[in-house]
Amino acid sequence: MLIDTHAHLDEQSFHVDLEEVLQRAEEHQIEQILTIGITRDTSEAAVELARKYPQIHAVVGIQPNYVAEMKPGDYERIVELADEDCVVAIGETGLDRYWDHAPIELQRESFVRHIELSQKVKKPFIVHCRDAEEDVVTVLRECANDGKLNGVMHSFCGNAETANACLEMGMHISFAGMVTFKKNEELREVSKIIPLDRILVETDSPYLSPVPLRGKRNEPANVVHTARCLADLHERTLEEFASTTSNNARQLFGL
């Protein structure tokens, strides 16, 4: 049984067939799915999905590319949602210098607030990082209590130096379909250094479909392809790797 630790099931592309998507996930032995908020509205939608479907859990937050669009009361609503029993983590938060939709200082302020909320409610946080590895590590070190943090580097595509810095702070590393892409040999090498008790798998669906499904809409059932790739890299069977990563997710998110 696998756990997809990062999906966006509220996305419009799932509106027409979510029931079928969840059925395929069950058929592929995906036992639980975390659906992630990126705005106030999507965070509320994530909570509604988690209330409706027992295999879905919600994560609430404002993604860095949307912090400049926040309206009064939006963050306060995230704080309210964070106390819901079906909410298992805070995020996704972090920094993004690729799209540059919000000033980096505004992103940084939001990132710190999300980490502090995570620490307050004692739930892990989910980090989005794009072209901002050094900046993200700096913020994490500033926020670490006694040098340790309870969070996840989601859809990791960074280098070994960043991975090791995050591991030293107690972070988990999660891989999505990008690790299966032919061109990403360096990322596969980085994945080998991640201890098995710190590794997670995700789809980031409907994005980042793994090989052999590139170009198609991604969905939780497809996490098996990413898990199989990583299992091979760690010289484990798929069953062994699935058991390990699912146990990691259960412990981290209190599932």
C-alpha positions as a Markdown table, in Angstrom:
| # | Residue | x | y | z |
|---|---|---|---|---|
| 1 | Met | 0.0 | 0.0 | 0.0 |
| 2 | Leu | 1.3 | 3.4 | -1.0 |
| 3 | Ile | 0.5 | 6.9 | 0.3 |
| 4 | Asp | 0.4 | 9.9 | -2.1 |
| 5 | Thr | 1.7 | 12.7 | 0.1 |
| 6 | His | 1.0 | 15.5 | -2.3 |
| 7 | Ala | -1.9 | 16.0 | -4.7 |
| 8 | His | -4.2 | 18.8 | -5.7 |
| 9 | Leu | -7.6 | 17.0 | -6.0 |
| 10 | Asp | -9.6 | 20.2 | -6.0 |
| 11 | Glu | -8.1 | 21.1 | -9.4 |
| 12 | Gln | -10.7 | 21.6 | -12.2 |
| 13 | Ser | -9.4 | 18.7 | -14.2 |
| 14 | Phe | -10.6 | 16.4 | -11.4 |
| 15 | His | -14.1 | 17.9 | -11.2 |
| 16 | Val | -15.6 | 15.6 | -13.8 |
| 17 | Asp | -14.2 | 12.2 | -12.6 |
| 18 | Leu | -12.9 | 12.4 | -9.0 |
| 19 | Glu | -14.9 | 9.3 | -8.0 |
| 20 | Glu | -13.2 | 7.3 | -10.8 |
| 21 | Val | -9.8 | 8.8 | -9.9 |
| 22 | Leu | -10.2 | 7.6 | -6.3 |
| 23 | Gln | -11.4 | 4.2 | -7.5 |
| 24 | Arg | -8.3 | 3.8 | -9.6 |
| 25 | Ala | -6.1 | 4.8 | -6.7 |
| 26 | Glu | -7.7 | 2.1 | -4.6 |
| 27 | Glu | -7.2 | -0.4 | -7.3 |
| 28 | His | -3.5 | 0.5 | -7.4 |
| 29 | Gln | -3.3 | 0.1 | -3.6 |
| 30 | Ile | -3.0 | 3.8 | -2.9 |
| 31 | Glu | -4.5 | 3.8 | 0.6 |
| 32 | Gln | -4.3 | 7.5 | 1.5 |
| 33 | Ile | -3.9 | 10.8 | -0.3 |
| 34 | Leu | -2.9 | 14.2 | 1.0 |
| 35 | Thr | -4.6 | 17.0 | -1.0 |
| 36 | Ile | -2.9 | 20.4 | -0.7 |
| 37 | Gly | -4.1 | 23.9 | -0.5 |
| 38 | Ile | -2.3 | 26.8 | -2.2 |
| 39 | Thr | -4.8 | 29.6 | -1.5 |
| 40 | Arg | -7.6 | 30.2 | 1.0 |
| 41 | Asp | -10.2 | 28.9 | -1.4 |
| 42 | Thr | -8.2 | 25.7 | -2.3 |
| 43 | Ser | -7.4 | 25.1 | 1.3 |
| 44 | Glu | -11.1 | 25.2 | 2.1 |
| 45 | Ala | -11.8 | 22.9 | -0.8 |
| 46 | Ala | -9.1 | 20.5 | 0.5 |
| 47 | Val | -10.8 | 20.4 | 3.9 |
| 48 | Glu | -14.2 | 19.7 | 2.3 |
| 49 | Leu | -12.7 | 16.8 | 0.3 |
| 50 | Ala | -11.1 | 15.4 | 3.5 |
| 51 | Arg | -14.4 | 15.6 | 5.3 |
| 52 | Lys | -16.2 | 13.7 | 2.5 |
| 53 | Tyr | -13.7 | 11.0 | 1.7 |
| 54 | Pro | -12.0 | 9.0 | 4.5 |
| 55 | Gln | -8.9 | 8.2 | 2.4 |
| 56 | Ile | -8.2 | 11.9 | 1.8 |
| 57 | His | -6.4 | 14.3 | 4.3 |
| 58 | Ala | -6.1 | 18.0 | 3.9 |
| 59 | Val | -3.1 | 20.4 | 4.0 |
| 60 | Val | -3.8 | 24.1 | 4.2 |
| 61 | Gly | -1.7 | 27.1 | 3.4 |
| 62 | Ile | -0.9 | 29.9 | 0.9 |
| 63 | Gln | 1.7 | 28.8 | -1.8 |
| 64 | Pro | 4.4 | 31.4 | -2.3 |
| 65 | Asn | 3.3 | 32.4 | -5.8 |
| 66 | Tyr | -0.1 | 33.5 | -4.4 |
| 67 | Val | 1.0 | 35.5 | -1.3 |
| 68 | Ala | 0.8 | 38.8 | -3.2 |
| 69 | Glu | -2.9 | 38.0 | -4.0 |
| 70 | Met | -3.9 | 37.4 | -0.4 |
| 71 | Lys | -6.9 | 39.4 | 0.8 |
| 72 | Pro | -7.5 | 40.5 | 4.4 |
| 73 | Gly | -8.6 | 37.5 | 6.5 |
| 74 | Asp | -7.1 | 34.9 | 4.2 |
| 75 | Tyr | -4.2 | 33.9 | 6.4 |
| 76 | Glu | -6.4 | 34.1 | 9.5 |
| 77 | Arg | -8.7 | 31.5 | 7.8 |
| 78 | Ile | -5.7 | 29.2 | 7.3 |
| 79 | Val | -5.0 | 29.5 | 11.0 |
| 80 | Glu | -8.6 | 28.5 | 11.7 |
| 81 | Leu | -8.5 | 25.5 | 9.3 |
| 82 | Ala | -5.2 | 24.3 | 10.8 |
| 83 | Asp | -7.0 | 23.1 | 13.9 |
| 84 | Glu | -9.3 | 20.8 | 11.9 |
| 85 | Asp | -8.8 | 17.1 | 12.7 |
| 86 | Cys | -8.7 | 16.3 | 9.0 |
| 87 | Val | -5.9 | 18.8 | 8.4 |
| 88 | Val | -2.6 | 16.9 | 8.8 |
| 89 | Ala | 0.0 | 19.5 | 7.7 |
| 90 | Ile | 0.5 | 23.2 | 6.9 |
| 91 | Gly | 1.4 | 24.4 | 3.3 |
| 92 | Glu | 2.4 | 24.3 | 0.8 |
| 93 | Thr | 4.6 | 27.2 | 1.7 |
| 94 | Gly | 8.2 | 28.1 | 0.7 |
| 95 | Leu | 10.0 | 30.3 | -1.9 |
| 96 | Asp | 9.8 | 30.6 | -5.6 |
| 97 | Arg | 12.3 | 32.7 | -7.7 |
| 98 | Tyr | 11.3 | 31.0 | -11.0 |
| 99 | Trp | 7.9 | 32.6 | -11.5 |
| 100 | Asp | 8.5 | 35.7 | -9.4 |
| 101 | His | 4.8 | 36.3 | -8.9 |
| 102 | Ala | 5.4 | 37.8 | -5.5 |
| 103 | Pro | 8.3 | 39.8 | -4.0 |
| 104 | Ile | 10.8 | 37.5 | -2.4 |
| 105 | Glu | 10.5 | 39.3 | 1.0 |
| 106 | Leu | 6.8 | 38.9 | 1.0 |
| 107 | Gln | 7.2 | 35.2 | 0.2 |
| 108 | Arg | 9.8 | 34.9 | 3.0 |
| 109 | Glu | 7.5 | 36.6 | 5.5 |
| 110 | Ser | 4.7 | 34.1 | 4.6 |
| 111 | Phe | 7.1 | 31.2 | 4.7 |
| 112 | Val | 8.2 | 32.0 | 8.3 |
| 113 | Arg | 4.5 | 32.5 | 9.4 |
| 114 | His | 3.6 | 29.1 | 8.0 |
| 115 | Ile | 6.5 | 27.4 | 9.8 |
| 116 | Glu | 5.5 | 29.1 | 13.1 |
| 117 | Leu | 1.9 | 28.0 | 12.6 |
| 118 | Ser | 3.2 | 24.5 | 12.0 |
| 119 | Gln | 5.1 | 24.6 | 15.2 |
| 120 | Lys | 2.2 | 26.0 | 17.1 |
| 121 | Val | -0.4 | 23.4 | 16.0 |
| 122 | Lys | 2.3 | 20.6 | 16.1 |
| 123 | Lys | 1.7 | 19.5 | 12.5 |
| 124 | Pro | 4.4 | 19.3 | 9.8 |
| 125 | Phe | 4.8 | 21.8 | 7.0 |
| 126 | Ile | 5.2 | 21.3 | 3.3 |
| 127 | Val | 7.9 | 23.2 | 1.4 |
| 128 | His | 7.7 | 24.4 | -2.2 |
| 129 | Cys | 11.1 | 25.4 | -3.5 |
| 130 | Arg | 11.9 | 26.5 | -7.0 |
| 131 | Asp | 15.2 | 28.2 | -8.0 |
| 132 | Ala | 15.5 | 29.2 | -4.3 |
| 133 | Glu | 17.4 | 26.4 | -2.6 |
| 134 | Glu | 19.9 | 28.6 | -0.7 |
| 135 | Asp | 17.2 | 31.0 | 0.4 |
| 136 | Val | 15.0 | 28.2 | 1.6 |
| 137 | Val | 17.8 | 26.5 | 3.6 |
| 138 | Thr | 18.6 | 29.9 | 5.2 |
| 139 | Val | 14.9 | 30.4 | 6.4 |
| 140 | Leu | 14.8 | 26.8 | 7.6 |
| 141 | Arg | 17.9 | 27.2 | 9.7 |
| 142 | Glu | 16.5 | 30.5 | 11.2 |
| 143 | Cys | 13.3 | 28.7 | 12.2 |
| 144 | Ala | 14.7 | 25.5 | 13.5 |
| 145 | Asn | 14.1 | 24.8 | 17.1 |
| 146 | Asp | 17.2 | 23.2 | 18.7 |
| 147 | Gly | 18.3 | 22.7 | 15.1 |
| 148 | Lys | 15.4 | 20.4 | 14.1 |
| 149 | Leu | 12.3 | 20.9 | 12.0 |
| 150 | Asn | 9.2 | 18.8 | 11.2 |
| 151 | Gly | 8.6 | 19.3 | 7.5 |
| 152 | Val | 8.8 | 18.0 | 4.0 |
| 153 | Met | 10.7 | 19.2 | 0.9 |
| 154 | His | 8.0 | 18.5 | -1.6 |
| 155 | Ser | 8.7 | 17.4 | -5.2 |
| 156 | Phe | 12.4 | 17.6 | -4.4 |
| 157 | Cys | 14.6 | 18.6 | -7.4 |
| 158 | Gly | 17.5 | 20.1 | -5.6 |
| 159 | Asn | 21.2 | 19.1 | -5.2 |
| 160 | Ala | 22.9 | 16.9 | -2.7 |
| 161 | Glu | 24.0 | 19.9 | -0.6 |
| 162 | Thr | 20.5 | 21.1 | -0.2 |
| 163 | Ala | 19.2 | 17.6 | 0.6 |
| 164 | Asn | 21.9 | 17.0 | 3.2 |
| 165 | Ala | 21.2 | 20.4 | 4.8 |
| 166 | Cys | 17.5 | 19.6 | 5.1 |
| 167 | Leu | 18.2 | 16.1 | 6.4 |
| 168 | Glu | 20.4 | 17.5 | 9.1 |
| 169 | Met | 17.5 | 19.7 | 10.3 |
| 170 | Gly | 15.2 | 16.6 | 10.5 |
| 171 | Met | 13.3 | 17.3 | 7.3 |
| 172 | His | 11.8 | 14.6 | 5.1 |
| 173 | Ile | 12.4 | 14.5 | 1.3 |
| 174 | Ser | 9.6 | 13.7 | -1.1 |
| 175 | Phe | 10.0 | 12.8 | -4.8 |
| 176 | Ala | 7.4 | 13.2 | -7.5 |
| 177 | Gly | 7.4 | 12.1 | -11.2 |
| 178 | Met | 10.4 | 14.2 | -12.1 |
| 179 | Val | 12.8 | 11.6 | -10.7 |
| 180 | Thr | 11.6 | 9.2 | -13.4 |
| 181 | Phe | 12.4 | 11.6 | -16.3 |
| 182 | Lys | 15.2 | 10.5 | -18.6 |
| 183 | Lys | 17.2 | 13.7 | -18.3 |
| 184 | Asn | 17.2 | 13.7 | -14.5 |
| 185 | Glu | 20.0 | 11.3 | -13.8 |
| 186 | Glu | 21.5 | 13.8 | -11.3 |
| 187 | Leu | 18.3 | 13.9 | -9.3 |
| 188 | Arg | 18.2 | 10.1 | -9.2 |
| 189 | Glu | 21.7 | 10.1 | -7.8 |
| 190 | Val | 20.6 | 12.5 | -5.1 |
| 191 | Ser | 17.7 | 10.3 | -4.3 |
| 192 | Lys | 20.1 | 7.5 | -3.4 |
| 193 | Ile | 21.6 | 9.5 | -0.5 |
| 194 | Ile | 18.2 | 10.0 | 1.2 |
| 195 | Pro | 17.9 | 7.6 | 4.2 |
| 196 | Leu | 15.0 | 5.2 | 3.8 |
| 197 | Asp | 13.4 | 6.5 | 7.0 |
| 198 | Arg | 13.2 | 10.1 | 5.5 |
| 199 | Ile | 11.9 | 9.5 | 2.0 |
| 200 | Leu | 8.3 | 10.0 | 0.8 |
| 201 | Val | 6.6 | 9.7 | -2.6 |
| 202 | Glu | 4.0 | 11.9 | -4.2 |
| 203 | Thr | 2.3 | 12.7 | -7.5 |
| 204 | Asp | 1.8 | 16.5 | -7.3 |
| 205 | Ser | -1.1 | 15.6 | -9.5 |
| 206 | Pro | -2.5 | 16.7 | -11.9 |
| 207 | Tyr | 1.0 | 17.8 | -12.7 |
| 208 | Leu | 4.4 | 16.0 | -13.3 |
| 209 | Ser | 3.1 | 12.7 | -14.6 |
| 210 | Pro | 5.9 | 10.1 | -14.3 |
| 211 | Val | 7.4 | 8.0 | -17.1 |
| 212 | Pro | 5.7 | 6.3 | -18.9 |
| 213 | Leu | 2.7 | 8.7 | -18.6 |
| 214 | Arg | 4.4 | 12.0 | -19.4 |
| 215 | Gly | 2.0 | 14.4 | -21.2 |
| 216 | Lys | -1.1 | 13.0 | -19.6 |
| 217 | Arg | -3.0 | 14.2 | -16.6 |
| 218 | Asn | -1.4 | 12.9 | -13.4 |
| 219 | Glu | -3.4 | 11.2 | -10.7 |
| 220 | Pro | -2.7 | 9.4 | -7.4 |
| 221 | Ala | -2.7 | 5.9 | -8.9 |
| 222 | Asn | 0.4 | 6.9 | -10.8 |
| 223 | Val | 2.6 | 7.3 | -7.7 |
| 224 | Val | 3.4 | 3.6 | -8.2 |
| 225 | His | 5.7 | 4.5 | -11.1 |
| 226 | Thr | 7.7 | 6.9 | -9.0 |
| 227 | Ala | 7.8 | 4.5 | -6.1 |
| 228 | Arg | 9.1 | 1.7 | -8.4 |
| 229 | Cys | 11.9 | 4.0 | -9.8 |
| 230 | Leu | 13.0 | 4.9 | -6.3 |
| 231 | Ala | 12.8 | 1.3 | -5.1 |
| 232 | Asp | 15.1 | 0.2 | -7.8 |
| 233 | Leu | 17.5 | 3.0 | -7.0 |
| 234 | His | 17.6 | 1.9 | -3.3 |
| 235 | Glu | 17.8 | -1.7 | -4.3 |
| 236 | Arg | 14.5 | -2.6 | -2.6 |
| 237 | Thr | 11.4 | -4.4 | -4.0 |
| 238 | Leu | 8.4 | -2.2 | -4.7 |
| 239 | Glu | 6.6 | -3.9 | -1.8 |
| 240 | Glu | 9.5 | -3.1 | 0.7 |
| 241 | Phe | 9.8 | 0.5 | -0.5 |
| 242 | Ala | 6.0 | 1.0 | -0.4 |
| 243 | Ser | 5.9 | -0.3 | 3.2 |
| 244 | Thr | 8.8 | 2.0 | 4.2 |
| 245 | Thr | 7.5 | 5.2 | 2.7 |
| 246 | Ser | 3.9 | 4.6 | 3.9 |
| 247 | Asn | 5.2 | 4.1 | 7.4 |
| 248 | Asn | 7.2 | 7.3 | 7.1 |
| 249 | Ala | 4.1 | 9.2 | 6.0 |
| 250 | Arg | 1.9 | 7.7 | 8.8 |
| 251 | Gln | 4.4 | 8.7 | 11.4 |
| 252 | Leu | 5.0 | 12.1 | 10.1 |
| 253 | Phe | 1.4 | 13.1 | 9.4 |
| 254 | Gly | -0.2 | 11.1 | 12.2 |
| 255 | Leu | -2.3 | 9.1 | 9.8 |
